[in-house]
Amino acid sequence: MSKERLSVIKIGGNIIEDVTSLHTFLKLFSNLEGKKILVHGGGKRATHIATKLGIESKMVNGRRITDADTLEVITMVYGGLVNKNVVAKLQALGADAIGLTGADINSIKSDKRPVKEIDFGFVGDVKKVANKSIEKLLQADFTPVFCAITHDGKGQLLNTNADTITSQVAIGMSEIYETSIYYCFELNGVLEDFNDKNSVVKIINPSVYKELLANGVIADGMIPKLDNCFDALENGVHKVYIGNTSMLTKENDNYTTITL
């Protein structure tokens, strides 16, 4: 007996920041057939609010250092401002959404990242996804909307990379569903030439990935994103796609598919 399909979709900060882009995406998302989960970040908004509050945002290699003050801002912005706005907009579009952190229904537990060369502070590495609990929400026809916050099971919230949450939730749910991941951002997909928006690399497998890394086509923040993609595929996820929000329609075929 074949598994029911589930789509796990992640949206980046640039879509969240732009009112028109967000509305366009949420309309596509709400019209998507079958069961679905949304994961979002909100780093740009968190940085903006932190600046307003006089809290300096510290980044190392594109990753945020999360001290106690920054964690407060992230909790307010990700779990409150961004998450509840997204949920309210989805309700207006007829999708019965429920906004969550990883602490809600004990859905995503993490360990605080150990200090090595850099102390990232209150940052979590995902250890366990409560797929049976999340399934109860899906079976009740709710659409979970996860922000980029998890918990350690001992009362501590942790800032957690949204791409990683996406892949780990998809891996956990793949035990129950035929799960696909859609990483939506402002570009058409992984580009061979960053100045040519149509130079999409249609298929990336491990050998193509090595070549793109060697040529510097894939660098910086795209490396952990691709690592998450391959990790997901190696651990039960059915399909992984990267592209702009229009890949959620049947009309668009200009996006990147990650395969093993």
Phi, psi and omega per residue, in radians:
M1 nan 2.215 -3.091
S2 -1.308 2.621 -3.127
K3 -1.357 2.641 3.006
E4 -1.191 2.585 -3.097
R5 -1.494 2.555 3.083
L6 -2.404 2.323 3.061
S7 -1.870 2.236 3.054
V8 -1.956 2.043 -2.967
I9 -2.111 2.306 3.130
K10 -2.012 2.317 3.046
I11 -1.983 2.482 -3.127
G12 -1.537 2.993 -3.050
G13 -1.073 -0.594 -3.106
N14 -1.153 -0.578 3.093
I15 -1.232 -0.725 -3.140
I16 -1.098 -0.652 -3.067
E17 -1.252 -0.487 -3.059
D18 -1.740 2.026 -3.031
V19 -1.015 -0.764 -3.117
T20 -1.163 -0.811 3.132
S21 -1.058 -0.726 -3.128
L22 -1.117 -0.774 -3.132
H23 -1.103 -0.761 3.124
T24 -1.043 -0.810 3.138
F25 -1.091 -0.858 -3.063
L26 -1.109 -0.536 3.064
K27 -1.149 -0.795 3.100
L28 -1.094 -0.758 -3.123
F29 -1.092 -0.798 -3.095
S30 -1.155 -0.469 3.137
N31 -1.513 -0.140 -3.110
L32 -1.138 2.286 -3.101
E33 -1.327 2.641 3.058
G34 1.488 -3.078 -3.110
K35 -1.323 2.555 -3.077
K36 -2.675 2.690 3.088
I37 -2.289 2.405 3.088
L38 -1.943 2.397 3.051
V39 -2.170 2.344 3.132
H40 -2.375 2.714 2.993
G41 -1.756 -2.306 -3.128
G42 2.591 0.452 -3.044
G43 -1.019 -0.695 -3.120
K44 -1.125 -0.746 3.124
R45 -1.144 -0.691 3.129
A46 -1.103 -0.732 3.112
T47 -1.095 -0.744 -3.139
H48 -1.087 -0.821 -3.136
I49 -1.167 -0.710 3.117
A50 -1.037 -0.750 3.109
T51 -1.061 -0.769 3.104
K52 -1.014 -0.610 -3.117
L53 -1.536 0.018 3.131
G54 1.352 0.412 3.131
I55 -1.833 2.131 -3.101
E56 -1.314 2.340 3.067
S57 -1.620 2.101 -3.125
K58 -1.851 2.242 -3.139
M59 -2.156 2.484 3.025
V60 -2.274 2.105 -3.108
N61 0.904 0.703 3.099
G62 1.382 0.019 3.135
R63 -1.910 2.427 -3.053
R64 -1.385 2.361 2.952
I65 -1.462 2.138 -3.029
T66 -1.905 1.606 3.029
D67 -1.456 -3.102 -3.044
A68 -1.074 -0.734 3.135
D69 -1.143 -0.732 -3.138
T70 -1.144 -0.659 3.113
L71 -1.074 -0.678 3.097
E72 -1.063 -0.788 -3.138
V73 -1.119 -0.793 -3.124
I74 -1.083 -0.722 3.117
T75 -1.088 -0.758 3.134
M76 -1.155 -0.771 -3.023
V77 -1.377 -0.924 -3.113
Y78 -1.174 -0.955 -3.022
G79 -1.331 -0.413 -3.113
G80 -1.859 -1.465 -2.996
L81 -0.920 -0.979 -3.060
V82 -1.262 -0.875 -3.055
N83 -1.043 -0.824 -3.060
K84 -1.280 -0.515 3.026
N85 -1.132 -0.758 3.119
V86 -1.089 -0.803 -3.132
V87 -1.067 -0.778 -3.133
A88 -1.090 -0.718 3.135
K89 -1.166 -0.646 3.096
L90 -1.167 -0.683 3.089
Q91 -1.049 -0.695 3.136
A92 -1.121 -0.431 -3.141
L93 -1.677 0.103 3.051
G94 1.559 0.138 3.075
A95 -1.682 2.140 -3.069
D96 -1.425 1.440 -3.004
A97 -1.566 2.642 3.038
I98 -2.298 2.142 -3.087
G99 -1.460 2.356 -3.025
L100 -2.436 2.593 2.762
T101 -1.781 3.027 3.086
G102 -1.151 -0.302 3.115
A103 -1.320 -0.485 -3.123
D104 -1.185 2.337 -3.020
I105 0.803 0.502 3.089
N106 0.933 0.635 -2.908
S107 -1.279 -0.649 -3.116
I108 -2.388 1.932 3.101
K109 -1.744 2.489 -3.127
S110 -2.314 2.812 2.922
D111 -1.775 2.475 3.041
K112 -1.108 2.302 -3.072
R113 -1.068 2.234 -3.142
P114 -1.168 2.601 3.138
V115 -1.377 2.127 3.039
K116 -2.045 -2.002 3.087
E117 -1.217 -0.554 -3.077
I118 -2.193 2.416 3.020
D119 -1.648 1.848 -3.116
F120 -1.411 -0.103 3.118
G121 1.384 -2.375 -3.067
F122 -1.467 1.171 3.135
V123 -2.046 2.380 -3.064
G124 -1.878 2.509 2.957
D125 -1.898 2.104 -3.007
V126 -1.081 2.305 3.122
K127 -2.029 -0.578 -3.047
K128 -2.635 2.336 3.051
V129 -1.988 2.189 -3.110
A130 -1.452 1.377 -3.026
N131 -1.104 -0.574 -3.137
K132 -1.173 -0.656 3.117
S133 -1.188 -0.761 3.120
I134 -1.128 -0.647 3.130
E135 -1.061 -0.635 3.117
K136 -1.035 -0.684 3.108
L137 -1.161 -0.767 -3.136
L138 -1.122 -0.717 -3.139
Q139 -1.194 -0.410 3.065
A140 -1.501 0.147 3.139
D141 1.155 0.489 2.959
F142 -1.601 2.631 3.078
T143 -1.893 1.849 3.141
P144 -1.188 2.385 3.065
V145 -2.144 1.813 -3.084
F146 -1.626 2.313 2.947
C147 -1.606 3.039 -2.994
A148 -1.519 0.896 3.110
I149 -2.302 2.305 3.040
T150 -2.119 -2.935 3.102
H151 -2.564 2.888 -3.075
D152 -1.755 0.065 -3.135
G153 1.424 -0.050 3.135
K154 -2.092 0.320 3.082
G155 1.729 0.017 -3.093
Q156 -1.833 2.139 3.013
L157 -1.359 2.638 -3.105
L158 -2.417 2.302 3.033
N159 -1.196 2.254 -3.029
T160 -2.402 2.373 -3.105
N161 -0.972 2.231 -3.051
A162 -1.180 -0.588 3.081
D163 -1.104 -0.711 3.137
T164 -1.176 -0.756 3.072
I165 -0.980 -0.772 -3.133
T166 -1.008 -0.897 -3.093
S167 -1.168 -0.694 -3.108
Q168 -1.228 -0.667 3.071
V169 -1.127 -0.759 3.134
A170 -1.098 -0.715 3.097
I171 -1.074 -0.821 3.136
G172 -1.060 -0.739 -3.087
M173 -1.336 -0.310 -3.105
S174 -1.198 -0.251 3.033
E175 -1.189 -0.420 -3.053
I176 -1.923 -0.651 -3.044
Y177 -2.107 2.817 2.899
E178 -1.437 1.822 -2.893
T179 -1.824 2.326 3.041
S180 -2.117 2.535 3.101
I181 -1.920 2.390 3.008
Y182 -2.147 1.950 3.035
Y183 -1.608 1.812 -3.110
C184 -1.684 2.229 2.997
F185 -2.532 -2.950 -2.940
E186 -1.377 -0.280 -3.125
L187 -1.601 2.877 -3.115
N188 -1.252 -0.326 -3.109
G189 2.846 -2.781 3.028
V190 -1.340 2.169 -3.041
L191 -1.734 2.417 3.057
E192 -1.281 -0.637 3.092
D193 -2.230 1.982 -3.032
F194 -1.049 -0.462 -3.129
N195 -1.437 -0.178 3.100
D196 -1.984 1.784 -3.023
K197 -1.140 -0.253 -3.128
N198 -1.756 0.072 -3.103
S199 -1.496 0.938 -3.065
V200 -1.264 2.300 2.985
V201 -1.414 1.882 -2.966
K202 -1.174 -0.721 -3.109
I203 -2.292 2.267 3.061
I204 -2.121 2.004 2.996
N205 -1.919 3.077 -3.062
P206 -0.967 -0.653 -3.123
S207 -1.263 -0.682 3.065
V208 -1.120 -0.700 3.123
Y209 -1.017 -0.801 3.123
K210 -1.039 -0.737 3.140
E211 -1.118 -0.791 3.142
L212 -1.133 -0.642 3.074
L213 -1.128 -0.808 -3.107
A214 -1.088 -0.602 -3.127
N215 -1.527 -0.002 3.120
G216 1.300 0.206 3.115
V217 -1.203 -0.714 3.062
I218 -1.824 2.155 -3.104
A219 -2.657 3.025 3.039
D220 0.911 -2.239 -3.023
G221 -1.174 -0.294 3.137
M222 -1.295 -0.396 -3.118
I223 -1.140 -0.935 3.104
P224 -1.086 -0.538 3.104
K225 -1.094 -0.816 3.132
L226 -1.174 -0.657 3.084
D227 -1.046 -0.722 3.087
N228 -1.100 -0.667 3.130
C229 -1.067 -0.875 -3.110
F230 -1.169 -0.656 3.096
D231 -1.046 -0.731 3.131
A232 -1.095 -0.821 -3.119
L233 -1.121 -0.621 3.134
E234 -1.266 -0.255 -3.068
N235 -2.101 0.586 2.929
G236 1.849 -0.178 3.122
V237 -1.274 2.439 -2.996
H238 -1.339 -0.894 -3.086
K239 -2.475 2.615 3.066
V240 -2.359 2.276 -3.125
Y241 -2.229 2.568 3.052
I242 -2.263 2.248 3.119
G243 3.091 -2.973 3.092
N244 -1.461 3.065 -2.972
T245 -1.095 -0.399 -3.100
S246 -1.203 -0.203 3.087
M247 -1.190 -0.206 3.083
L248 -1.340 -0.130 3.080
T249 -1.706 2.767 3.133
K250 -1.325 -0.302 -3.055
E251 -1.330 -0.524 -3.032
N252 -1.625 2.227 3.066
D253 -2.144 0.279 -3.093
N254 -1.752 1.377 3.139
Y255 -2.646 3.071 -3.117
T256 -1.773 2.296 3.021
T257 -1.867 2.262 3.100
I258 -1.694 2.267 -3.139
T259 -2.364 2.849 3.087
L260 -1.620 nan nan
